[in-house]
Amino acid sequence: MRFDLPTPDAETQPFWDACREGRFLLRHCGACGRHHHYPRPFCPFCWSEDVTWTEASGRATLYTYSVVRQNDLPPFPERVPYVAAIVELAEGPRVMTNLEGVEPEAIEIGMDLEVDFRPISDDVTIPVFRPAGTAAGAAR
């Protein structure tokens, strides 16, 4: 097992399966109507267990970010510089991710983003975000 890969479990496997298919899933609460992420079997807002998977729009705005220029922990030395970001999804939840396809000087808080997907192994595809209109799946 590689330490730098997500480790899907019974609760998160549908999320990772959808990422491999180019879809970003969120949990939606039938009781209070709110979306949440990361996946869990109950709503973190009202504690209801009436949660189901729903496909997110893939739209987001940049909430905050950091350009990482040095990271000595494997496998990151060969990935620097990279942009670690928190994005606010159109559905409400904030998600930690990487921002790709934009030079650090051009990044602006509040910029419109959309999800894209990057395979990192035969089994794992991760969601990343790019400026709106530039993702590989933008024509979807």
C-alpha positions as CSV (number, residue, x, y, z in Angstrom):
1,M,0.0,0.0,0.0
2,R,1.3,3.5,-0.9
3,F,1.0,5.9,1.9
4,D,0.3,8.9,-0.4
5,L,-2.9,7.4,-1.8
6,P,-6.4,7.7,-0.2
7,T,-7.6,4.5,1.5
8,P,-11.2,4.0,0.5
9,D,-13.4,2.2,3.1
10,A,-17.0,1.1,3.0
11,E,-18.3,4.6,3.6
12,T,-16.1,6.4,1.1
13,Q,-15.9,3.8,-1.7
14,P,-18.8,5.2,-3.7
15,F,-17.1,8.6,-3.7
16,W,-13.9,7.2,-5.1
17,D,-15.7,5.0,-7.6
18,A,-17.5,8.1,-8.9
19,C,-14.2,10.0,-9.2
20,R,-12.9,7.3,-11.5
21,E,-16.0,7.8,-13.6
22,G,-15.5,11.6,-13.7
23,R,-18.3,12.5,-11.2
24,F,-18.0,14.3,-7.8
25,L,-20.4,13.0,-5.2
26,L,-21.6,14.7,-2.0
27,R,-23.8,13.4,0.8
28,H,-27.2,15.1,1.0
29,C,-29.4,15.1,4.1
30,G,-33.0,14.3,3.5
31,A,-34.0,15.8,6.9
32,C,-32.4,19.3,6.8
33,G,-31.6,19.5,3.1
34,R,-27.9,20.3,3.4
35,H,-25.0,18.8,1.6
36,H,-21.8,17.7,3.4
37,H,-18.3,16.5,2.6
38,Y,-16.4,14.4,3.7
39,P,-18.6,11.3,3.4
40,R,-20.1,10.0,6.6
41,P,-23.2,8.0,7.5
42,F,-25.0,10.9,9.3
43,C,-25.6,14.6,8.8
44,P,-23.1,16.7,10.7
45,F,-25.6,19.5,11.0
46,C,-28.8,17.8,12.3
47,W,-27.4,14.3,13.1
48,S,-30.0,12.6,10.9
49,E,-29.0,9.2,9.3
50,D,-31.2,10.1,6.3
51,V,-28.3,10.8,4.0
52,T,-27.9,9.8,0.4
53,W,-25.3,10.3,-2.4
54,T,-26.0,13.1,-4.9
55,E,-23.9,14.3,-7.8
56,A,-22.4,17.7,-7.3
57,S,-22.5,20.3,-10.1
58,G,-18.7,20.5,-10.1
59,R,-18.7,24.3,-9.7
60,A,-16.9,26.0,-6.9
61,T,-15.2,29.2,-5.9
62,L,-11.7,29.6,-4.4
63,Y,-12.0,30.2,-0.7
64,T,-8.3,30.2,0.2
65,Y,-5.0,28.7,-1.0
66,S,-1.3,28.3,-0.4
67,V,1.5,27.8,-3.0
68,V,3.7,25.0,-1.7
69,R,7.2,25.5,-2.9
70,Q,9.0,23.2,-0.6
71,N,8.0,19.9,0.9
72,D,10.6,17.3,1.8
73,L,8.1,14.4,2.5
74,P,7.8,11.8,-0.2
75,P,6.3,11.9,-2.8
76,F,6.0,15.7,-2.7
77,P,9.5,16.9,-3.5
78,E,8.9,16.0,-7.2
79,R,5.5,17.8,-7.2
80,V,6.5,21.2,-6.0
81,P,5.4,23.8,-6.6
82,Y,1.8,23.0,-6.2
83,V,-1.3,24.9,-5.0
84,A,-3.1,23.5,-1.9
85,A,-6.6,25.0,-1.8
86,I,-9.9,25.1,-0.1
87,V,-12.8,25.6,-2.5
88,E,-16.4,26.3,-1.7
89,L,-18.7,24.1,-3.7
90,A,-21.8,25.6,-5.3
91,E,-23.7,23.2,-3.0
92,G,-22.1,24.7,0.1
93,P,-19.5,22.4,1.5
94,R,-15.8,23.5,1.5
95,V,-13.3,20.9,0.2
96,M,-9.6,20.7,0.5
97,T,-8.0,20.0,-2.9
98,N,-5.3,21.0,-5.3
99,L,-5.7,23.9,-7.8
100,E,-4.2,23.1,-11.2
101,G,-4.0,24.8,-14.6
102,V,-3.3,28.3,-13.3
103,E,-0.1,30.2,-12.6
104,P,0.2,31.2,-8.9
105,E,0.3,34.9,-9.9
106,A,-3.1,34.6,-11.6
107,I,-4.9,33.1,-8.7
108,E,-7.6,35.2,-7.1
109,I,-9.7,34.5,-4.0
110,G,-13.3,34.0,-5.2
111,M,-12.3,32.9,-8.7
112,D,-14.7,30.5,-10.4
113,L,-13.5,26.9,-10.5
114,E,-14.7,23.5,-11.7
115,V,-13.8,20.0,-10.8
116,D,-11.5,17.9,-12.9
117,F,-10.1,14.4,-12.2
118,R,-6.6,13.2,-12.2
119,P,-5.8,9.4,-12.1
120,I,-2.9,8.8,-9.7
121,S,-2.9,5.0,-9.8
122,D,-4.9,2.2,-11.5
123,D,-7.4,2.3,-8.7
124,V,-7.5,5.9,-7.5
125,T,-8.5,9.1,-9.3
126,I,-8.5,12.3,-7.3
127,P,-10.6,15.4,-7.8
128,V,-8.7,18.6,-8.4
129,F,-10.0,22.0,-9.4
130,R,-9.2,24.3,-12.3
131,P,-10.3,27.7,-13.5
132,A,-13.9,27.5,-14.9
133,G,-13.9,26.5,-18.5
134,T,-10.5,24.9,-18.6
135,A,-11.2,21.4,-17.1
136,A,-10.9,18.4,-19.4
137,G,-14.6,17.6,-18.8
138,A,-15.7,21.3,-19.3
139,A,-17.7,20.3,-22.3
140,R,-19.8,17.8,-20.3
